[in-house]
């Protein structure tokens, strides 16, 4: 359990620094920047709000994982 926690901790630190993590046969984790949205609207009140740019995580599955997921059940 400690080893798994330390691996996830290292992955979290690496992604927060903006690095890309590639696990062969599984996929790639990376951080992407979003654009700001100056004219977003609160659906409950209808108020116009500003949504700043932010970073988000993105996962792209590797070829082996993608092939496994696309097999019929």
PQR file with spaces between the fields and no chain letter, atoms N, CA, C, O and H, PARSE charges and radii, in Angstrom:
ATOM       1  N    UNK     1       0.834   -1.195    0.000 -0.4000 1.5000
ATOM       2  CA   UNK     1       0.000    0.000    0.000 -0.0000 2.0000
ATOM       3  C    UNK     1       0.882    1.264    0.000  0.5500 1.7000
ATOM       4  O    UNK     1       0.575    2.250   -0.670 -0.5500 1.4000
ATOM       5  N    UNK     2       1.988    1.209    0.770 -0.4000 1.5000
ATOM       6  CA   UNK     2       2.879    2.379    0.817 -0.0000 2.0000
ATOM       7  C    UNK     2       3.528    2.622   -0.542  0.5500 1.7000
ATOM       8  O    UNK     2       3.715    3.769   -0.949 -0.5500 1.4000
ATOM       9  H    UNK     2       2.238    0.408    1.314  0.4000 1.0000
ATOM      10  N    UNK     3       3.871    1.538   -1.244 -0.4000 1.5000
ATOM      11  CA   UNK     3       4.504    1.679   -2.549 -0.0000 2.0000
ATOM      12  C    UNK     3       3.534    2.295   -3.566  0.5500 1.7000
ATOM      13  O    UNK     3       3.917    3.173   -4.339 -0.5500 1.4000
ATOM      14  H    UNK     3       3.719    0.606   -0.913  0.4000 1.0000
ATOM      15  N    UNK     4       2.293    1.838   -3.563 -0.4000 1.5000
ATOM      16  CA   UNK     4       1.287    2.392   -4.473 -0.0000 2.0000
ATOM      17  C    UNK     4       1.045    3.862   -4.153  0.5500 1.7000
ATOM      18  O    UNK     4       0.955    4.688   -5.061 -0.5500 1.4000
ATOM      19  H    UNK     4       1.981    1.124   -2.935  0.4000 1.0000
ATOM      20  N    UNK     5       0.938    4.195   -2.865 -0.4000 1.5000
ATOM      21  CA   UNK     5       0.753    5.591   -2.468 -0.0000 2.0000
ATOM      22  C    UNK     5       1.916    6.458   -2.919  0.5500 1.7000
ATOM      23  O    UNK     5       1.711    7.587   -3.366 -0.5500 1.4000
ATOM      24  H    UNK     5       1.012    3.524   -2.127  0.4000 1.0000
ATOM      25  N    UNK     6       3.131    5.945   -2.809 -0.4000 1.5000
ATOM      26  CA   UNK     6       4.288    6.743   -3.213 -0.0000 2.0000
ATOM      27  C    UNK     6       4.338    6.923   -4.731  0.5500 1.7000
ATOM      28  O    UNK     6       4.770    7.971   -5.211 -0.5500 1.4000
ATOM      29  H    UNK     6       3.298    5.028   -2.446  0.4000 1.0000
ATOM      30  N    UNK     7       3.902    5.914   -5.493 -0.4000 1.5000
ATOM      31  CA   UNK     7       3.852    6.041   -6.955 -0.0000 2.0000
ATOM      32  C    UNK     7       2.827    7.098   -7.349  0.5500 1.7000
ATOM      33  O    UNK     7       3.111    7.955   -8.186 -0.5500 1.4000
ATOM      34  H    UNK     7       3.551    5.063   -5.103  0.4000 1.0000
ATOM      35  N    UNK     8       1.640    7.042   -6.754 -0.4000 1.5000
ATOM      36  CA   UNK     8       0.617    8.045   -7.070 -0.0000 2.0000
ATOM      37  C    UNK     8       1.039    9.438   -6.633  0.5500 1.7000
ATOM      38  O    UNK     8       0.725   10.419   -7.307 -0.5500 1.4000
ATOM      39  H    UNK     8       1.410    6.345   -6.074  0.4000 1.0000
ATOM      40  N    UNK     9       1.732    9.534   -5.536 -0.4000 1.5000
ATOM      41  CA   UNK     9       2.237   10.826   -5.069 -0.0000 2.0000
ATOM      42  C    UNK     9       3.249   11.396   -6.070  0.5500 1.7000
ATOM      43  O    UNK     9       3.207   12.583   -6.395 -0.5500 1.4000
ATOM      44  H    UNK     9       1.987    8.737   -4.989  0.4000 1.0000
ATOM      45  N    UNK    10       4.147   10.551   -6.550 -0.4000 1.5000
ATOM      46  CA   UNK    10       5.135   10.992   -7.535 -0.0000 2.0000
ATOM      47  C    UNK    10       4.455   11.397   -8.838  0.5500 1.7000
ATOM      48  O    UNK    10       4.858   12.378   -9.463 -0.5500 1.4000
ATOM      49  H    UNK    10       4.181    9.587   -6.286  0.4000 1.0000
ATOM      50  N    UNK    11       3.430   10.655   -9.257 -0.4000 1.5000
ATOM      51  CA   UNK    11       2.691   11.008  -10.474 -0.0000 2.0000
ATOM      52  C    UNK    11       1.983   12.350  -10.303  0.5500 1.7000
ATOM      53  O    UNK    11       1.986   13.178  -11.214 -0.5500 1.4000
ATOM      54  H    UNK    11       3.103    9.859   -8.749  0.4000 1.0000
ATOM      55  N    UNK    12       1.375   12.564   -9.134 -0.4000 1.5000
ATOM      56  CA   UNK    12       0.675   13.820   -8.848 -0.0000 2.0000
ATOM      57  C    UNK    12       1.641   14.999   -8.896  0.5500 1.7000
ATOM      58  O    UNK    12       1.324   16.039   -9.473 -0.5500 1.4000
ATOM      59  H    UNK    12       1.372   11.892   -8.394  0.4000 1.0000
ATOM      60  N    UNK    13       2.807   14.843   -8.299 -0.4000 1.5000
ATOM      61  CA   UNK    13       3.814   15.913   -8.310 -0.0000 2.0000
ATOM      62  C    UNK    13       4.306   16.190   -9.727  0.5500 1.7000
ATOM      63  O    UNK    13       4.472   17.346  -10.116 -0.5500 1.4000
ATOM      64  H    UNK    13       3.064   13.998   -7.830  0.4000 1.0000
ATOM      65  N    UNK    14       4.538   15.133  -10.494 -0.4000 1.5000
ATOM      66  CA   UNK    14       5.028   15.293  -11.861 -0.0000 2.0000
ATOM      67  C    UNK    14       3.998   16.005  -12.733  0.5500 1.7000
ATOM      68  O    UNK    14       4.351   16.895  -13.507 -0.5500 1.4000
ATOM      69  H    UNK    14       4.403   14.194  -10.178  0.4000 1.0000
ATOM      70  N    UNK    15       2.727   15.620  -12.614 -0.4000 1.5000
ATOM      71  CA   UNK    15       1.676   16.275  -13.404 -0.0000 2.0000
ATOM      72  C    UNK    15       1.483   17.727  -12.982  0.5500 1.7000
ATOM      73  O    UNK    15       1.248   18.590  -13.829 -0.5500 1.4000
ATOM      74  H    UNK    15       2.440   14.897  -11.985  0.4000 1.0000
ATOM      75  N    UNK    16       1.581   18.006  -11.687 -0.4000 1.5000
ATOM      76  CA   UNK    16       1.418   19.394  -11.237 -0.0000 2.0000
ATOM      77  C    UNK    16       2.571   20.268  -11.701  0.5500 1.7000
ATOM      78  O    UNK    16       2.419   21.486  -11.797 -0.5500 1.4000
ATOM      79  H    UNK    16       1.772   17.306  -10.999  0.4000 1.0000
ATOM      80  N    UNK    17       3.731   19.667  -11.993 -0.4000 1.5000
ATOM      81  CA   UNK    17       4.857   20.412  -12.559 -0.0000 2.0000
ATOM      82  C    UNK    17       4.733   20.562  -14.075  0.5500 1.7000
ATOM      83  O    UNK    17       5.555   21.231  -14.702 -0.5500 1.4000
ATOM      84  H    UNK    17       3.855   18.677  -11.916  0.4000 1.0000
ATOM      85  N    UNK    18       3.702   19.937  -14.670 -0.4000 1.5000
ATOM      86  CA   UNK    18       3.467   20.067  -16.103 -0.0000 2.0000
ATOM      87  C    UNK    18       4.132   19.012  -16.958  0.5500 1.7000
ATOM      88  O    UNK    18       4.185   19.155  -18.180 -0.5500 1.4000
ATOM      89  H    UNK    18       3.035   19.393  -14.162  0.4000 1.0000
ATOM      90  N    UNK    19       4.647   17.944  -16.343 -0.4000 1.5000
ATOM      91  CA   UNK    19       5.300   16.881  -17.101 -0.0000 2.0000
ATOM      92  C    UNK    19       4.286   15.874  -17.630  0.5500 1.7000
ATOM      93  O    UNK    19       3.168   15.776  -17.124 -0.5500 1.4000
ATOM      94  H    UNK    19       4.604   17.827  -15.351  0.4000 1.0000
ATOM      95  N    UNK    20       4.684   15.145  -18.631 -0.4000 1.5000
ATOM      96  CA   UNK    20       3.874   14.115  -19.271 -0.0000 2.0000
ATOM      97  C    UNK    20       4.297   12.758  -18.711  0.5500 1.7000
ATOM      98  O    UNK    20       5.492   12.509  -18.546 -0.5500 1.4000
ATOM      99  H    UNK    20       5.592   15.225  -19.041  0.4000 1.0000
ATOM     100  N    UNK    21       3.334   11.874  -18.416 -0.4000 1.5000
ATOM     101  CA   UNK    21       3.637   10.544  -17.890 -0.0000 2.0000
ATOM     102  C    UNK    21       3.140    9.518  -18.898  0.5500 1.7000
ATOM     103  O    UNK    21       1.952    9.478  -19.218 -0.5500 1.4000
ATOM     104  H    UNK    21       2.364   12.077  -18.550  0.4000 1.0000
ATOM     105  N    UNK    22       4.051    8.691  -19.397 -0.4000 1.5000
ATOM     106  CA   UNK    22       3.689    7.660  -20.367 -0.0000 2.0000
ATOM     107  C    UNK    22       3.934    6.291  -19.761  0.5500 1.7000
ATOM     108  O    UNK    22       5.031    5.997  -19.287 -0.5500 1.4000
ATOM     109  H    UNK    22       5.016    8.724  -19.137  0.4000 1.0000
ATOM     110  N    UNK    23       2.904    5.458  -19.780 -0.4000 1.5000
ATOM     111  CA   UNK    23       3.000    4.084  -19.308 -0.0000 2.0000
ATOM     112  C    UNK    23       2.747    3.202  -20.529  0.5500 1.7000
ATOM     113  O    UNK    23       1.618    3.096  -21.006 -0.5500 1.4000
ATOM     114  H    UNK    23       2.013    5.697  -20.164  0.4000 1.0000
ATOM     115  N    UNK    24       3.806    2.574  -21.027 -0.4000 1.5000
ATOM     116  CA   UNK    24       3.725    1.782  -22.264 -0.0000 2.0000
ATOM     117  C    UNK    24       2.645    0.707  -22.157  0.5500 1.7000
ATOM     118  O    UNK    24       2.558    0.000  -21.153 -0.5500 1.4000
ATOM     119  H    UNK    24       4.724    2.660  -20.640  0.4000 1.0000
ATOM     120  N    UNK    25       1.834    0.592  -23.188 -0.4000 1.5000
ATOM     121  CA   UNK    25       0.770   -0.398  -23.223 -0.0000 2.0000
ATOM     122  C    UNK    25      -0.478    0.021  -22.470  0.5500 1.7000
ATOM     123  O    UNK    25      -1.507   -0.646  -22.574 -0.5500 1.4000
ATOM     124  H    UNK    25       1.904    1.166  -24.003  0.4000 1.0000
ATOM     125  N    UNK    26      -0.416    1.112  -21.714 -0.4000 1.5000
ATOM     126  CA   UNK    26      -1.566    1.578  -20.946 -0.0000 2.0000
ATOM     127  C    UNK    26      -2.061    2.913  -21.459  0.5500 1.7000
ATOM     128  O    UNK    26      -3.220    3.032  -21.857 -0.5500 1.4000
ATOM     129  H    UNK    26       0.420    1.654  -21.630  0.4000 1.0000
ATOM     130  N    UNK    27      -1.191    3.932  -21.457 -0.4000 1.5000
ATOM     131  CA   UNK    27      -1.600    5.230  -21.953 -0.0000 2.0000
ATOM     132  C    UNK    27      -0.716    6.359  -21.474  0.5500 1.7000
ATOM     133  O    UNK    27       0.338    6.136  -20.878 -0.5500 1.4000
ATOM     134  H    UNK    27      -0.250    3.835  -21.134  0.4000 1.0000
ATOM     135  N    UNK    28      -1.165    7.593  -21.747 -0.4000 1.5000
ATOM     136  CA   UNK    28      -0.408    8.793  -21.427 -0.0000 2.0000
ATOM     137  C    UNK    28      -1.276    9.741  -20.603  0.5500 1.7000
ATOM     138  O    UNK    28      -2.424   10.012  -20.955 -0.5500 1.4000
ATOM     139  H    UNK    28      -2.021    7.775  -22.232  0.4000 1.0000
ATOM     140  N    UNK    29      -0.718   10.236  -19.509 -0.4000 1.5000
ATOM     141  CA   UNK    29      -1.343   11.284  -18.711 -0.0000 2.0000
ATOM     142  C    UNK    29      -0.601   12.577  -19.003  0.5500 1.7000
ATOM     143  O    UNK    29       0.629   12.600  -19.000 -0.5500 1.4000
ATOM     144  H    UNK    29       0.214   10.016  -19.223  0.4000 1.0000
ATOM     145  N    UNK    30      -1.337   13.652  -19.256 -0.4000 1.5000
ATOM     146  CA   UNK    30      -0.683   14.940  -19.460 -0.0000 2.0000
ATOM     147  C    UNK    30      -1.595   16.054  -18.988  0.5500 1.7000
ATOM     148  O    UNK    30      -2.784   15.844  -18.748 -0.5500 1.4000
ATOM     149  H    UNK    30      -2.337   13.632  -19.259  0.4000 1.0000
ATOM     150  N    UNK    31      -1.022   17.243  -18.857 -0.4000 1.5000
ATOM     151  CA   UNK    31      -1.760   18.414  -18.408 -0.0000 2.0000
ATOM     152  C    UNK    31      -1.978   19.325  -19.611  0.5500 1.7000
ATOM     153  O    UNK    31      -1.049   19.608  -20.367 -0.5500 1.4000
ATOM     154  H    UNK    31      -0.056   17.414  -19.052  0.4000 1.0000
ATOM     155  N    UNK    32      -3.217   19.780  -19.776 -0.4000 1.5000
ATOM     156  CA   UNK    32      -3.542   20.695  -20.868 -0.0000 2.0000
ATOM     157  C    UNK    32      -4.110   21.983  -20.274  0.5500 1.7000
ATOM     158  O    UNK    32      -4.769   21.971  -19.234 -0.5500 1.4000
ATOM     159  H    UNK    32      -3.972   19.550  -19.162  0.4000 1.0000
ATOM     160  N    UNK    33      -3.841   23.076  -20.954 -0.4000 1.5000
ATOM     161  CA   UNK    33      -4.353   24.383  -20.533 -0.0000 2.0000
ATOM     162  C    UNK    33      -5.715   24.627  -21.189  0.5500 1.7000
ATOM     163  O    UNK    33      -5.903   24.317  -22.366 -0.5500 1.4000
ATOM     164  H    UNK    33      -3.307   23.085  -21.799  0.4000 1.0000
ATOM     165  N    UNK    34      -6.663   25.181  -20.430 -0.4000 1.5000
ATOM     166  CA   UNK    34      -7.942   25.564  -21.015 -0.0000 2.0000
ATOM     167  C    UNK    34      -7.933   27.063  -21.265  0.5500 1.7000
ATOM     168  O    UNK    34      -7.147   27.798  -20.667 -0.5500 1.4000
ATOM     169  H    UNK    34      -6.510   25.432  -19.474  0.4000 1.0000
ATOM     170  N    UNK    35      -8.805   27.506  -22.144 -0.4000 1.5000
ATOM     171  CA   UNK    35      -8.915   28.936  -22.412 -0.0000 2.0000
ATOM     172  C    UNK    35      -9.916   29.567  -21.453  0.5500 1.7000
ATOM     173  O    UNK    35     -10.833   28.891  -20.988 -0.5500 1.4000
ATOM     174  H    UNK    35      -9.444   26.910  -22.629  0.4000 1.0000
ATOM     175  N    UNK    36      -9.754   30.852  -21.151 -0.4000 1.5000
ATOM     176  CA   UNK    36     -10.744   31.515  -20.300 -0.0000 2.0000
ATOM     177  C    UNK    36     -12.066   31.681  -21.040  0.5500 1.7000
ATOM     178  O    UNK    36     -12.094   31.801  -22.264 -0.5500 1.4000
ATOM     179  H    UNK    36      -9.009   31.402  -21.529  0.4000 1.0000
ATOM     180  N    UNK    37     -13.153   31.686  -20.286 -0.4000 1.5000
ATOM     181  CA   UNK    37     -14.481   31.873  -20.870 -0.0000 2.0000
ATOM     182  C    UNK    37     -15.091   33.136  -20.267  0.5500 1.7000
ATOM     183  O    UNK    37     -15.646   33.084  -19.169 -0.5500 1.4000
ATOM     184  H    UNK    37     -13.131   31.588  -19.291  0.4000 1.0000
ATOM     185  N    UNK    38     -15.000   34.249  -20.953 -0.4000 1.5000
ATOM     186  CA   UNK    38     -15.450   35.503  -20.377 -0.0000 2.0000
ATOM     187  C    UNK    38     -16.966   35.664  -20.303  0.5500 1.7000
ATOM     188  O    UNK    38     -17.439   36.536  -19.573 -0.5500 1.4000
ATOM     189  H    UNK    38     -14.549   34.291  -21.844  0.4000 1.0000
ATOM     190  N    UNK    39     -17.749   34.859  -21.030 -0.4000 1.5000
ATOM     191  CA   UNK    39     -19.196   35.083  -21.037 -0.0000 2.0000
ATOM     192  C    UNK    39     -19.975   33.845  -20.614  0.5500 1.7000
ATOM     193  O    UNK    39     -21.000   33.529  -21.218 -0.5500 1.4000
ATOM     194  H    UNK    39     -17.364   34.151  -21.623  0.4000 1.0000
ATOM     195  N    UNK    40     -19.516   33.146  -19.601 -0.4000 1.5000
ATOM     196  CA   UNK    40     -20.251   31.990  -19.085 -0.0000 2.0000
ATOM     197  C    UNK    40     -21.447   32.484  -18.277  0.5500 1.7000
ATOM     198  O    UNK    40     -21.454   33.613  -17.787 -0.5500 1.4000
ATOM     199  H    UNK    40     -18.684   33.402  -19.110  0.4000 1.0000
ATOM     200  N    UNK    41     -22.452   31.631  -18.145 -0.4000 1.5000
ATOM     201  CA   UNK    41     -23.671   32.044  -17.452 -0.0000 2.0000
ATOM     202  C    UNK    41     -24.023   31.026  -16.369  0.5500 1.7000
ATOM     203  O    UNK    41     -23.974   29.818  -16.601 -0.5500 1.4000
ATOM     204  H    UNK    41     -22.446   30.713  -18.543  0.4000 1.0000
ATOM     205  N    UNK    42     -24.376   31.526  -15.191 -0.4000 1.5000
ATOM     206  CA   UNK    42     -24.843   30.672  -14.104 -0.0000 2.0000
ATOM     207  C    UNK    42     -26.253   30.213  -14.479  0.5500 1.7000
ATOM     208  O    UNK    42     -27.144   31.052  -14.612 -0.5500 1.4000
ATOM     209  H    UNK    42     -24.415   32.507  -15.003  0.4000 1.0000
ATOM     210  N    UNK    43     -26.487   28.898  -14.654 -0.4000 1.5000
ATOM     211  CA   UNK    43     -27.806   28.443  -15.101 -0.0000 2.0000
ATOM     212  C    UNK    43     -28.919   28.662  -14.079  0.5500 1.7000
ATOM     213  O    UNK    43     -30.088   28.765  -14.450 -0.5500 1.4000
ATOM     214  H    UNK    43     -25.763   28.216  -14.546  0.4000 1.0000
ATOM     215  N    UNK    44     -28.572   28.732  -12.817 -0.4000 1.5000
ATOM     216  CA   UNK    44     -29.581   28.901  -11.779 -0.0000 2.0000
ATOM     217  C    UNK    44     -30.076   30.345  -11.701  0.5500 1.7000
ATOM     218  O    UNK    44     -31.276   30.590  -11.571 -0.5500 1.4000
ATOM     219  H    UNK    44     -27.622   28.648  -12.515  0.4000 1.0000
ATOM     220  N    UNK    45     -29.145   31.300  -11.780 -0.4000 1.5000
ATOM     221  CA   UNK    45     -29.520   32.708  -11.614 -0.0000 2.0000
ATOM     222  C    UNK    45     -29.507   33.493  -12.924  0.5500 1.7000
ATOM     223  O    UNK    45     -30.083   34.579  -12.996 -0.5500 1.4000
ATOM     224  H    UNK    45     -28.170   31.101  -11.886  0.4000 1.0000
ATOM     225  N    UNK    46     -28.858   32.957  -13.958 -0.4000 1.5000
ATOM     226  CA   UNK    46     -28.751   33.675  -15.223 -0.0000 2.0000
ATOM     227  C    UNK    46     -27.669   34.744  -15.209  0.5500 1.7000
ATOM     228  O    UNK    46     -27.505   35.474  -16.187 -0.5500 1.4000
ATOM     229  H    UNK    46     -28.391   32.075  -13.899  0.4000 1.0000
ATOM     230  N    UNK    47     -26.934   34.843  -14.117 -0.4000 1.5000
ATOM     231  CA   UNK    47     -25.884   35.849  -13.978 -0.0000 2.0000
ATOM     232  C    UNK    47     -24.682   35.502  -14.863  0.5500 1.7000
ATOM     233  O    UNK    47     -24.274   34.342  -14.930 -0.5500 1.4000
ATOM     234  H    UNK    47     -27.066   34.250  -13.322  0.4000 1.0000
ATOM     235  N    UNK    48     -24.119   36.502  -15.539 -0.4000 1.5000
ATOM     236  CA   UNK    48     -22.933   36.304  -16.363 -0.0000 2.0000
ATOM     237  C    UNK    48     -21.723   36.276  -15.441  0.5500 1.7000
ATOM     238  O    UNK    48     -21.539   37.170  -14.615 -0.5500 1.4000
ATOM     239  H    UNK    48     -24.451   37.444  -15.485  0.4000 1.0000
ATOM     240  N    UNK    49     -20.890   35.233  -15.589 -0.4000 1.5000
ATOM     241  CA   UNK    49     -19.702   35.098  -14.743 -0.0000 2.0000
ATOM     242  C    UNK    49     -18.478   34.912  -15.618  0.5500 1.7000
ATOM     243  O    UNK    49     -18.596   34.539  -16.785 -0.5500 1.4000
ATOM     244  H    UNK    49     -21.039   34.507  -16.261  0.4000 1.0000
ATOM     245  N    UNK    50     -17.318   35.167  -15.068 -0.4000 1.5000
ATOM     246  CA   UNK    50     -16.048   35.000  -15.746 -0.0000 2.0000
ATOM     247  C    UNK    50     -15.411   33.706  -15.258  0.5500 1.7000
ATOM     248  O    UNK    50     -15.270   33.505  -14.052 -0.5500 1.4000
ATOM     249  H    UNK    50     -17.223   35.470  -14.120  0.4000 1.0000
ATOM     250  N    UNK    51     -15.025   32.829  -16.176 -0.4000 1.5000
ATOM     251  CA   UNK    51     -14.349   31.577  -15.843 -0.0000 2.0000
ATOM     252  C    UNK    51     -12.907   31.699  -16.316  0.5500 1.7000
ATOM     253  O    UNK    51     -12.663   31.755  -17.522 -0.5500 1.4000
ATOM     254  H    UNK    51     -15.139   32.992  -17.156  0.4000 1.0000
ATOM     255  N    UNK    52     -11.934   31.742  -15.389 -0.4000 1.5000
ATOM     256  CA   UNK    52     -10.535   31.919  -15.790 -0.0000 2.0000
ATOM     257  C    UNK    52      -9.954   30.675  -16.448  0.5500 1.7000
ATOM     258  O    UNK    52     -10.513   29.584  -16.339 -0.5500 1.4000
ATOM     259  H    UNK    52     -12.132   31.696  -14.410  0.4000 1.0000
ATOM     260  N    UNK    53      -8.827   30.849  -17.132 -0.4000 1.5000
ATOM     261  CA   UNK    53      -8.100   29.722  -17.720 -0.0000 2.0000
ATOM     262  C    UNK    53      -7.588   28.844  -16.579  0.5500 1.7000
ATOM     263  O    UNK    53      -7.296   29.329  -15.486 -0.5500 1.4000
ATOM     264  H    UNK    53      -8.373   31.736  -17.221  0.4000 1.0000
ATOM     265  N    UNK    54      -7.485   27.553  -16.852 -0.4000 1.5000
ATOM     266  CA   UNK    54      -6.998   26.629  -15.829 -0.0000 2.0000
ATOM     267  C    UNK    54      -6.283   25.482  -16.506  0.5500 1.7000
ATOM     268  O    UNK    54      -6.214   25.409  -17.733 -0.5500 1.4000
ATOM     269  H    UNK    54      -7.722   27.159  -17.740  0.4000 1.0000
ATOM     270  N    UNK    55      -5.757   24.591  -15.696 -0.4000 1.5000
ATOM     271  CA   UNK    55      -5.106   23.399  -16.212 -0.0000 2.0000
ATOM     272  C    UNK    55      -6.005   22.205  -15.915  0.5500 1.7000
ATOM     273  O    UNK    55      -6.678   22.167  -14.885 -0.5500 1.4000
ATOM     274  H    UNK    55      -5.813   24.649  -14.700  0.4000 1.0000
ATOM     275  N    UNK    56      -6.012   21.230  -16.824 -0.4000 1.5000
ATOM     276  CA   UNK    56      -6.783   20.016  -16.585 -0.0000 2.0000
ATOM     277  C    UNK    56      -5.954   18.813  -16.995  0.5500 1.7000
ATOM     278  O    UNK    56      -5.046   18.923  -17.819 -0.5500 1.4000
ATOM     279  H    UNK    56      -5.465   21.261  -17.661  0.4000 1.0000
ATOM     280  N    UNK    57      -6.273   17.660  -16.416 -0.4000 1.5000
ATOM     281  CA   UNK    57      -5.562   16.443  -16.782 -0.0000 2.0000
ATOM     282  C    UNK    57      -6.258   15.801  -17.970  0.5500 1.7000
ATOM     283  O    UNK    57      -7.474   15.907  -18.134 -0.5500 1.4000
ATOM     284  H    UNK    57      -7.011   17.570  -15.747  0.4000 1.0000
ATOM     285  N    UNK    58      -5.471   15.143  -18.782 -0.4000 1.5000
ATOM     286  CA   UNK    58      -5.988   14.464  -19.973 -0.0000 2.0000
ATOM     287  C    UNK    58      -5.340   13.092  -20.035  0.5500 1.7000
ATOM     288  O    UNK    58      -4.131   12.963  -19.840 -0.5500 1.4000
ATOM     289  H    UNK    58      -4.484   15.057  -18.648  0.4000 1.0000
ATOM     290  N    UNK    59      -6.137   12.072  -20.305 -0.4000 1.5000
ATOM     291  CA   UNK    59      -5.616   10.710  -20.447 -0.0000 2.0000
ATOM     292  C    UNK    59      -5.906   10.226  -21.853  0.5500 1.7000
ATOM     293  O    UNK    59      -7.039   10.310  -22.326 -0.5500 1.4000
ATOM     294  H    UNK    59      -7.119   12.177  -20.463  0.4000 1.0000
ATOM     295  N    UNK    60      -4.887    9.724  -22.516 -0.4000 1.5000
ATOM     296  CA   UNK    60      -5.035    9.129  -23.846 -0.0000 2.0000
ATOM     297  C    UNK    60      -4.638    7.666  -23.726  0.5500 1.7000
ATOM     298  O    UNK    60      -3.479    7.365  -23.441 -0.5500 1.4000
ATOM     299  H    UNK    60      -3.966    9.656  -22.131  0.4000 1.0000
ATOM     300  N    UNK    61      -5.591    6.739  -23.940 -0.4000 1.5000
ATOM     301  CA   UNK    61      -5.251    5.316  -23.803 -0.0000 2.0000
ATOM     302  C    UNK    61      -4.267    4.865  -24.868  0.5500 1.7000
ATOM     303  O    UNK    61      -4.293    5.350  -25.999 -0.5500 1.4000
ATOM     304  H    UNK    61      -6.533    6.983  -24.171  0.4000 1.0000
ATOM     305  N    UNK    62      -3.400    3.934  -24.498 -0.4000 1.5000
ATOM     306  CA   UNK    62      -2.438    3.365  -25.422 -0.0000 2.0000
ATOM     307  C    UNK    62      -3.107    2.372  -26.368  0.5500 1.7000
ATOM     308  O    UNK    62      -4.274    2.023  -26.189 -0.5500 1.4000
ATOM     309  H    UNK    62      -3.379    3.540  -23.579  0.4000 1.0000
ATOM     310  N    UNK    63      -2.372    1.929  -27.359 -0.4000 1.5000
ATOM     311  CA   UNK    63      -2.913    1.052  -28.388 -0.0000 2.0000
ATOM     312  C    UNK    63      -3.448   -0.259  -27.804  0.5500 1.7000
ATOM     313  O    UNK    63      -4.542   -0.692  -28.168 -0.5500 1.4000
ATOM     314  H    UNK    63      -1.424    2.213  -27.505  0.4000 1.0000
ATOM     315  N    UNK    64      -2.695   -0.893  -26.905 -0.4000 1.5000
ATOM     316  CA   UNK    64      -3.127   -2.172  -26.327 -0.0000 2.0000
ATOM     317  C    UNK    64      -4.413   -2.022  -25.514  0.5500 1.7000
ATOM     318  O    UNK    64      -5.312   -2.856  -25.621 -0.5500 1.4000
ATOM     319  H    UNK    64      -1.807   -0.542  -26.609  0.4000 1.0000
ATOM     320  N    UNK    65      -4.507   -0.969  -24.705 -0.4000 1.5000
ATOM     321  CA   UNK    65      -5.707   -0.737  -23.900 -0.0000 2.0000
ATOM     322  C    UNK    65      -6.890   -0.410  -24.799  0.5500 1.7000
ATOM     323  O    UNK    65      -7.991   -0.909  -24.570 -0.5500 1.4000
ATOM     324  H    UNK    65      -3.776   -0.291  -24.618  0.4000 1.0000
ATOM     325  N    UNK    66      -6.686    0.411  -25.807 -0.4000 1.5000
ATOM     326  CA   UNK    66      -7.751    0.787  -26.730 -0.0000 2.0000
ATOM     327  C    UNK    66      -8.294   -0.454  -27.454  0.5500 1.7000
ATOM     328  O    UNK    66      -9.506   -0.603  -27.606 -0.5500 1.4000
ATOM     329  H    UNK    66      -5.792    0.817  -25.993  0.4000 1.0000
ATOM     330  N    UNK    67      -7.391   -1.343  -27.899 -0.4000 1.5000
ATOM     331  CA   UNK    67      -7.826   -2.575  -28.576 -0.0000 2.0000
ATOM     332  C    UNK    67      -8.624   -3.479  -27.636  0.5500 1.7000
ATOM     333  O    UNK    67      -9.622   -4.070  -28.050 -0.5500 1.4000
ATOM     334  H    UNK    67      -6.406   -1.222  -27.775  0.4000 1.0000
ATOM     335  N    UNK    68      -8.199   -3.590  -26.385 -0.4000 1.5000
ATOM     336  CA   UNK    68      -8.920   -4.408  -25.406 -0.0000 2.0000
ATOM     337  C    UNK    68     -10.306   -3.840  -25.147  0.5500 1.7000
ATOM     338  O    UNK    68     -11.272   -4.597  -25.045 -0.5500 1.4000
ATOM     339  H    UNK    68      -7.388   -3.110  -26.050  0.4000 1.0000
ATOM     340  N    UNK    69     -10.420   -2.523  -25.039 -0.4000 1.5000
ATOM     341  CA   UNK    69     -11.708   -1.899  -24.736 -0.0000 2.0000
ATOM     342  C    UNK    69     -12.676   -1.975  -25.916  0.5500 1.7000
ATOM     343  O    UNK    69     -13.888   -1.926  -25.711 -0.5500 1.4000
ATOM     344  H    UNK    69      -9.636   -1.909  -25.122  0.4000 1.0000
ATOM     345  N    UNK    70     -12.179   -2.092  -27.128 -0.4000 1.5000
ATOM     346  CA   UNK    70     -13.036   -2.118  -28.306 -0.0000 2.0000
ATOM     347  C    UNK    70     -13.451   -3.533  -28.707  0.5500 1.7000
ATOM     348  O    UNK    70     -14.188   -3.706  -29.677 -0.5500 1.4000
ATOM     349  H    UNK    70     -11.194   -2.132  -27.294  0.4000 1.0000
ATOM     350  N    UNK    71     -12.991   -4.542  -27.975 -0.4000 1.5000
ATOM     351  CA   UNK    71     -13.409   -5.918  -28.267 -0.0000 2.0000
ATOM     352  C    UNK    71     -14.872   -6.091  -27.853  0.5500 1.7000
ATOM     353  O    UNK    71     -15.308   -5.512  -26.858 -0.5500 1.4000
ATOM     354  H    UNK    71     -12.392   -4.402  -27.187  0.4000 1.0000
ATOM     355  N    UNK    72     -15.635   -6.892  -28.618 -0.4000 1.5000
ATOM     356  CA   UNK    72     -17.017   -7.170  -28.196 -0.0000 2.0000
ATOM     357  C    UNK    72     -17.045   -7.979  -26.899  0.5500 1.7000
ATOM     358  O    UNK    72     -16.144   -8.772  -26.625 -0.5500 1.4000
ATOM     359  H    UNK    72     -15.282   -7.363  -29.426  0.4000 1.0000
ATOM     360  N    UNK    73     -18.062   -7.771  -26.134 -0.4000 1.5000
ATOM     361  CA   UNK    73     -18.182   -8.457  -24.827 -0.0000 2.0000
ATOM     362  C    UNK    73     -18.645   -9.876  -24.992  0.5500 1.7000
ATOM     363  O    UNK    73     -18.799  -10.594  -24.004 -0.5500 1.4000
ATOM     364  H    UNK    73     -18.794   -7.127  -26.356  0.4000 1.0000
